[in-house]
Amino acid sequence: MRGLSYRTKVPLQIVLVVVVTASTISAAVLGHAWRDAERELSEHSESLGRVLAESLAPLMLRDDLWRAWEVVNTPMEAAMEEHRRPSTIIVLDPESRVYVSSDPQRFRVQTTLPVADDDGRLDPLIRLVREQATGRLRDDTGWWLLIPVSMDGVRMGTVLIRYDRPGFLDRFHGGLIQVAVATLAVIAVLVPLGWWMGTRVAQPLIRLTHYIEAVGRRSPGELAATLPPPEGRDEVARLYERFATMLVELEHKQDLERQVVRSDRLAAIGRLSAGIAHEINNPLGGMLNAVNTYRRHGQSDPFTQRTLSLIERGLLQIREIVGALLVEARITRDPLTRHDVEDVRMLVDYDLRRRSIQLDWRVGIPEAVQIPATPVRQILINLLLNAIRAAASGGEVSVRLSYDGGRLALEVANDGAHISESQRDRLFEPFADTEGRGNGLGLWVTYQLVEQLRGEIVVTSRPGDTRFHVTLPVAEEETAGADGAEGLV
């Protein structure tokens, strides 16, 4: 079966087990039937021998040969089953001579065994007779039964009863045919049933094998979502449950690995960007001072002024970008209040009205939360401006802000275009502008601020629904007005 598939191997194994089991049971039944038939014939022959011996003893005492021949011939002519009828009966006198027999042509009266045509087959029987033994003597074609004829303790002779094996086999052959027919009927019923049961057993394991083979080609989350629920509580069902658990854990592990890789990459980029920004600031400040000095003390012709204005705008833009890269500025410890959150709403109000975007604003926080207000405000502003730019004109942007006593949860969502997984992997890198507007530093700055606050930011996106989830831990000091966290601003 090495070359067979599991789908074929399991049903075939069950079918083979069924056939072997049925054959074994049939063989056992036949063996039992053979022993029963042999025991029955043995008991019948011994009973017949005892009856003959008791009947022949007084006749041999009176030397009534004719009557003795009638007694011996009676079982040969009696209406009995063929296998129970002896083939030959011989009565020997004490000198081992034939006294009477059922076959007087072959075993003549007053002759001594063996006969001329026995070819030595009767030698063991003659030896037992001379030893005055009793019992049974088997040979290749049947057996002889030796029963002593005695009266008042005196042995008067021996009754020899011969049974040929073919008669016994004829009876056994009928039982063999019945058992064979019954076995074939059982196999005919159990083989399709066994094949069906084998298919039922193999199918869940084959399906699970296909899922295991697809682990490297499809995401674990997708596989876990399509994995059918197990049926029952057997070992296969528990195997399905453990495999589903493994897929969920593998998906979680891969998410953590992606987050670690992204965090390491962004941290390296952040350190490089901050170093470059610090190095640029010094010559940048010198160039801006030179422009201002030339304006105060240099020539004031229109061409020079336009040139200086162009240079100054370029330098200011460079300073703005460099300022965005310097995220590691000191963070003030002022707690976040509801007024801080309302200020953010006011700052983005113009952008909302300009694009006719509806704002779903749901904020439930206490009067003051022990978390630095400045970075939280900047995170909320950056995410809101990003959501407004991404949302469709006339679309909707939603904000959720909640506090549960140990962390501040912030969610900003929009109904704009879907962000693919490949774009999400590099969404928080500098200059990664998916909309083609802005300098691409807002989300990077947001990520750096979240990292400084030891928080976590997660992005989920599907067509028409993109959400940024930010979770920030809050200091253990008591937060003022915590009981009012259920109210909405």
C-alpha positions in Angstrom: 0.0 0.0 0.0 3.0 2.3 0.0 2.1 3.9 -3.3 -1.6 4.5 -2.5 -3.0 7.8 -1.3 -4.4 8.2 2.2 -7.9 8.6 0.7 -7.7 5.0 -0.7 -5.4 3.4 1.9 -7.7 3.9 4.9 -10.9 2.5 3.3 -8.9 -0.3 1.8 -7.4 -1.2 5.2 -10.8 -1.2 6.8 -12.1 -3.5 4.0 -9.2 -5.8 4.5 -9.8 -5.9 8.2 -13.5 -6.8 7.5 -12.5 -9.5 5.1 -9.9 -11.0 7.4 -12.2 -10.8 10.4 -15.0 -12.5 8.5 -12.7 -15.2 7.2 -11.3 -15.8 10.7 -14.7 -16.1 12.2 -15.7 -18.5 9.4 -12.6 -20.6 9.9 -13.4 -20.7 13.6 -17.0 -21.7 13.0 -15.9 -24.4 10.5 -13.3 -25.7 13.0 -15.9 -25.8 15.7 -18.4 -27.5 13.3 -15.7 -30.1 12.4 -15.0 -30.9 16.1 -18.7 -31.1 16.9 -19.3 -33.5 13.9 -16.3 -35.6 14.9 -17.4 -35.8 18.5 -20.9 -36.6 17.6 -19.8 -39.4 15.3 -17.4 -40.7 18.0 -20.1 -40.8 20.6 -22.5 -42.6 18.1 -19.9 -45.2 17.1 -19.0 -45.9 20.8 -22.6 -46.3 21.6 -23.2 -48.6 18.7 -20.1 -50.6 19.6 -21.3 -51.1 23.2 -24.8 -52.2 22.0 -23.2 -54.7 19.6 -20.9 -56.0 22.3 -23.7 -56.6 24.8 -25.9 -58.2 22.1 -23.1 -60.5 20.7 -21.8 -61.8 24.1 -24.6 -64.3 24.7 -24.8 -65.3 21.1 -21.1 -66.0 21.0 -21.4 -68.0 24.2 -24.1 -70.2 22.5 -22.1 -70.1 19.2 -25.2 -68.8 17.4 -23.4 -67.7 14.3 -26.5 -66.9 12.2 -28.1 -64.8 14.9 -24.8 -63.0 15.4 -24.6 -62.2 11.7 -28.1 -60.7 11.9 -27.0 -58.5 14.8 -23.9 -57.3 12.9 -25.8 -56.6 9.7 -28.6 -54.7 11.4 -26.7 -51.3 11.6 -25.6 -51.7 8.0 -29.2 -51.9 6.8 -30.8 -49.5 9.3 -32.2 -46.2 8.1 -29.7 -43.7 9.5 -27.7 -40.8 8.1 -25.0 -41.8 5.7 -22.2 -40.4 7.7 -23.3 -42.4 10.8 -23.4 -45.7 9.0 -20.3 -47.8 9.5 -18.6 -49.2 6.4 -17.6 -52.5 7.9 -18.2 -54.4 11.2 -16.1 -57.4 12.1 -16.4 -59.6 15.2 -13.2 -61.5 16.2 -13.1 -64.4 18.6 -10.4 -64.7 21.4 -7.9 -66.2 18.9 -8.3 -63.1 16.7 -10.2 -65.1 14.0 -13.2 -63.7 12.2 -16.3 -64.9 14.0 -18.7 -62.9 11.8 -18.6 -59.8 9.6 -20.8 -57.4 7.6 -18.7 -58.2 4.6 -18.3 -62.0 4.5 -16.9 -61.9 1.0 -13.8 -60.1 2.2 -13.6 -61.2 5.8 -14.6 -64.8 5.8 -15.6 -66.7 8.9 -12.8 -68.5 10.8 -10.1 -66.7 8.8 -7.3 -64.8 10.4 -6.5 -61.2 9.8 -5.0 -59.7 7.7 -6.7 -60.4 4.4 -4.8 -60.7 1.2 -5.6 -57.2 -0.2 -5.0 -55.1 2.9 -1.4 -54.2 1.8 -0.3 -54.0 5.4 -2.9 -51.5 6.4 -4.4 -53.8 9.0 -1.2 -54.6 10.8 -1.5 -51.9 13.5 -5.1 -53.0 14.0 -4.1 -56.7 14.4 -1.4 -55.7 16.9 -3.9 -53.8 19.0 -6.3 -56.8 18.9 -3.6 -59.1 20.0 -2.8 -56.8 22.9 -6.5 -56.8 23.7 -6.5 -53.0 23.5 -9.6 -50.8 23.1 -10.2 -47.4 21.6 -9.7 -45.9 18.2 -7.1 -46.4 15.5 -6.9 -43.7 12.8 -5.4 -43.9 9.3 -5.5 -41.8 6.1 -9.0 -43.0 5.0 -10.9 -43.2 8.3 -10.7 -45.0 11.6 -11.3 -48.3 13.4 -13.1 -48.6 16.7 -12.2 -51.5 19.0 -14.8 -52.6 21.6 -14.3 -55.8 23.8 -17.0 -58.4 23.9 -17.1 -59.9 27.4 -19.4 -61.7 29.8 -18.8 -62.0 33.6 -15.4 -60.5 33.2 -14.3 -63.0 30.6 -13.2 -61.5 27.2 -14.9 -63.4 24.5 -13.8 -61.4 21.5 -13.6 -57.9 19.9 -15.9 -55.8 17.8 -14.2 -53.9 15.1 -16.2 -51.0 13.5 -14.9 -49.2 10.5 -15.9 -45.6 9.5 -14.6 -44.2 6.2 -13.7 -40.5 6.1 -15.6 -39.6 2.9 -19.0 -40.2 4.5 -18.1 -37.9 7.3 -16.7 -35.3 4.9 -20.0 -35.3 2.9 -21.8 -34.1 6.0 -19.1 -31.6 6.8 -19.1 -30.4 3.2 -22.8 -29.3 3.6 -21.9 -27.3 6.6 -18.9 -25.8 4.8 -21.2 -24.6 1.9 -23.6 -23.0 4.4 -20.8 -21.2 6.3 -19.2 -20.1 3.0 -22.5 -18.6 1.7 -23.1 -16.8 5.0 -19.5 -15.5 5.0 -19.9 -14.2 1.5 -23.2 -12.5 2.4 -21.6 -10.9 5.4 -18.6 -9.7 3.4 -20.9 -8.3 0.6 -22.7 -6.2 3.2 -19.7 -5.2 5.3 -17.3 -4.3 2.5 -19.3 -1.3 1.2 -20.0 -0.3 4.8 -16.4 -0.6 5.6 -15.4 1.5 2.6 -17.9 4.1 3.5 -16.7 4.2 7.1 -13.1 4.4 5.9 -13.9 7.3 3.7 -15.7 9.1 6.6 -12.6 8.6 8.8 -10.1 9.7 6.1 -12.0 12.7 4.8 -11.5 15.0 7.8 -7.8 14.1 8.0 -7.3 14.7 4.2 -9.0 18.1 4.6 -6.7 18.9 7.5 -3.7 17.8 5.4 -4.7 20.3 2.7 -4.9 23.1 5.3 -1.5 22.2 6.7 0.0 22.2 3.2 -1.5 25.7 2.6 0.1 27.2 5.7 3.1 28.5 3.7 1.0 29.8 0.8 -1.9 31.5 2.6 -2.1 33.6 5.8 -2.8 31.8 9.0 -5.7 34.1 9.7 -7.4 33.3 6.4 -6.9 29.6 7.0 -8.4 29.8 10.5 -11.4 31.7 9.2 -12.1 29.0 6.5 -11.3 26.0 8.7 -14.6 24.1 9.2 -15.7 23.5 12.8 -15.0 20.0 14.2 -17.8 17.5 14.5 -18.2 15.7 17.8 -15.6 15.4 20.5 -13.3 12.6 19.2 -9.6 12.7 18.6 -10.0 14.2 15.1 -12.2 17.0 16.4 -9.6 17.8 19.1 -6.9 17.8 16.4 -9.0 20.4 14.4 -9.3 22.5 17.6 -5.6 22.4 18.3 -4.8 23.2 14.6 -7.2 26.2 14.7 -5.5 27.4 17.9 -2.1 27.0 16.3 -3.2 29.1 13.3 -4.4 31.9 15.6 -1.2 31.8 17.5 0.8 31.8 14.3 -1.1 34.8 13.0 -0.4 36.6 16.3 3.3 35.7 16.1 3.6 36.9 12.5 1.8 40.2 13.5 4.3 40.6 16.4 7.2 39.9 14.1 6.0 42.5 11.5 5.6 45.0 14.3 9.0 44.3 15.7 10.6 44.6 12.2 8.7 47.8 11.5 9.5 49.3 14.9 13.2 48.5 14.4 13.2 49.9 10.9 11.4 53.1 12.0 13.6 53.5 15.0 16.7 53.3 12.8 15.2 55.8 10.4 14.3 58.0 13.3 17.8 58.0 14.7 19.2 58.7 11.2 16.6 61.5 10.5 17.2 63.1 13.8 21.0 63.1 13.3 20.6 64.6 9.8 18.2 67.2 11.1 20.6 68.3 13.8 23.4 68.6 11.3 21.3 70.6 8.8 20.0 73.0 11.4 23.3 74.7 11.9 24.1 75.7 8.2 20.4 76.3 7.7 20.3 79.0 10.5 23.4 80.6 9.0 21.9 80.8 5.5 18.7 82.4 6.9 20.8 84.9 8.9 22.7 85.7 5.7 19.5 86.4 3.8 18.2 88.7 6.5 21.6 90.5 6.7 21.6 91.1 3.0 18.1 92.4 3.0 19.0 95.0 5.7 22.4 96.0 4.3 22.5 95.0 0.6 21.0 96.3 -2.6 17.3 96.5 -2.9 16.6 96.2 -6.6 13.5 94.1 -7.5 15.3 91.2 -9.0 17.5 90.7 -6.0 14.5 90.9 -3.7 12.6 88.3 -5.7 15.7 86.1 -5.6 16.1 86.5 -1.9 12.4 85.8 -1.3 12.6 82.6 -3.4 15.7 81.5 -1.4 14.1 82.4 1.9 10.9 80.4 1.1 13.1 77.4 0.2 15.1 77.7 3.4 11.9 78.0 5.5 10.4 74.9 3.8 13.6 73.1 4.7 13.4 74.3 8.3 9.8 73.1 8.4 10.8 69.6 7.2 13.7 69.5 9.6 11.5 70.6 12.4 9.1 67.7 11.7 12.1 65.3 11.8 13.1 66.5 15.3 10.4 64.6 17.2 12.6 64.0 20.2 11.9 67.5 21.5 11.1 67.6 25.3 7.6 66.7 26.2 5.7 68.8 28.7 4.0 67.1 31.6 0.8 69.1 31.5 -2.1 66.6 31.7 -4.6 66.2 28.9 -7.9 68.0 29.5 -11.2 68.1 27.6 -10.3 71.7 26.5 -7.2 70.3 24.8 -9.3 67.9 22.8 -11.8 70.6 21.9 -9.0 72.8 20.6 -8.1 70.0 18.2 -11.6 69.9 16.9 -11.6 73.7 16.4 -8.3 73.5 14.5 -9.5 71.0 11.9 -13.0 72.6 11.6 -11.9 74.7 8.6 -10.6 71.6 6.7 -13.8 69.8 7.4 -16.0 72.5 6.1 -13.8 73.1 3.0 -14.3 69.5 1.9 -17.9 69.1 3.2 -16.9 66.2 5.5 -19.1 65.1 8.3 -17.4 64.6 11.7 -18.7 61.9 14.1 -17.1 63.1 17.4 -17.4 60.9 20.4 -15.1 61.6 23.3 -15.5 60.2 26.8 -12.7 61.2 29.1 -12.4 62.8 32.6 -11.7 66.4 33.2 -8.0 65.7 33.2 -6.0 62.6 32.3 -2.4 62.1 33.6 -0.8 61.9 30.2 1.2 64.7 28.4 -1.2 66.8 26.5 1.1 68.1 23.8 2.0 64.8 22.1 -1.5 63.5 22.4 -2.9 66.7 20.8 -0.3 66.3 18.0 -1.2 62.7 17.5 -4.8 63.5 17.2 -4.2 66.5 14.9 -2.0 64.4 12.6 -4.4 61.5 12.4 -7.4 63.8 11.8 -5.7 65.8 9.0 -4.6 62.5 7.4 -8.2 61.2 7.7 -9.6 64.4 6.2 -7.3 64.2 3.2 -8.0 60.5 2.7 -11.8 60.7 3.0 -13.9 61.2 -0.1 -15.4 64.6 -0.7 -18.6 64.9 1.3 -17.6 61.7 3.2 -17.3 61.0 6.9 -14.6 61.0 9.5 -15.1 59.6 13.0 -13.2 60.1 16.2 -13.4 57.9 19.4 -11.6 58.8 22.5 -12.1 56.8 25.8 -10.4 56.3 29.1 -10.7 53.1 31.2 -8.5 54.1 34.2 -5.3 52.5 32.9 -5.0 53.5 29.3 -6.2 56.1 26.8 -7.7 54.7 23.6 -7.9 56.8 20.5 -9.5 55.8 17.2 -9.7 57.9 14.0 -11.6 56.4 11.0 -12.4 57.6 7.5 -14.4 56.2 4.5 -11.7 56.8 1.9 -9.7 54.5 -0.3 -8.4 51.1 0.9 -4.8 51.0 2.1 -3.2 47.7 0.8 -1.1 45.5 3.1 2.1 46.4 1.3 1.3 50.1 1.8 0.5 49.6 5.5 3.9 48.0 6.0 5.6 51.3 5.1 2.9 53.7 6.2 4.8 55.1 9.1 8.1 55.7 7.3 9.2 59.3 6.5 7.8 60.7 3.2 5.4 57.8 2.8 2.5 59.9 1.4 -0.2 57.5 0.0 -2.5 60.3 -1.0 0.0 62.4 -3.0 -0.5 65.4 -0.7 1.6 66.8 2.1 5.2 66.0 2.9 4.6 62.4 4.2 5.9 63.2 7.7 2.7 63.4 9.6 2.2 59.6 10.2 5.9 59.1 10.9 5.8 61.9 13.5 2.7 60.3 14.9 4.4 56.9 15.2 7.4 58.4 16.9 5.2 60.3 19.4 3.3 57.0 20.2 6.6 55.2 20.7 7.8 58.0 23.1 4.6 57.6 25.1 5.2 53.8 25.2 1.9 53.2 23.3 0.8 51.2 20.3 -0.7 52.2 17.0 -2.5 49.7 14.7 -4.0 50.3 11.3 -6.9 48.3 9.8 -8.2 49.0 6.3 -10.9 47.6 4.0 -12.7 49.4 1.1 -14.6 52.3 2.6 -13.3 51.9 6.2 -9.8 52.7 7.3 -9.1 53.0 11.1 -6.1 54.1 13.1 -6.2 52.6 16.7 -3.9 54.2 19.2 -3.5 52.9 22.8 -1.5 55.0 25.3 -0.7 53.9 28.9 -1.7 56.4 31.6 0.4 57.2 34.7 -0.7 55.5 37.9 -1.4 58.8 39.7 -5.1 59.5 40.3 -6.8 61.1 37.4 -8.9 64.1 38.3 -12.7 63.6 37.7 -12.3 59.9 36.8 -15.9 59.3 37.7 -17.0 61.5 34.8 -15.4 59.3 32.2 -18.7 58.2 30.9 -19.7 61.7 29.7 -19.3 62.8 26.1 -17.6 66.0 25.2 
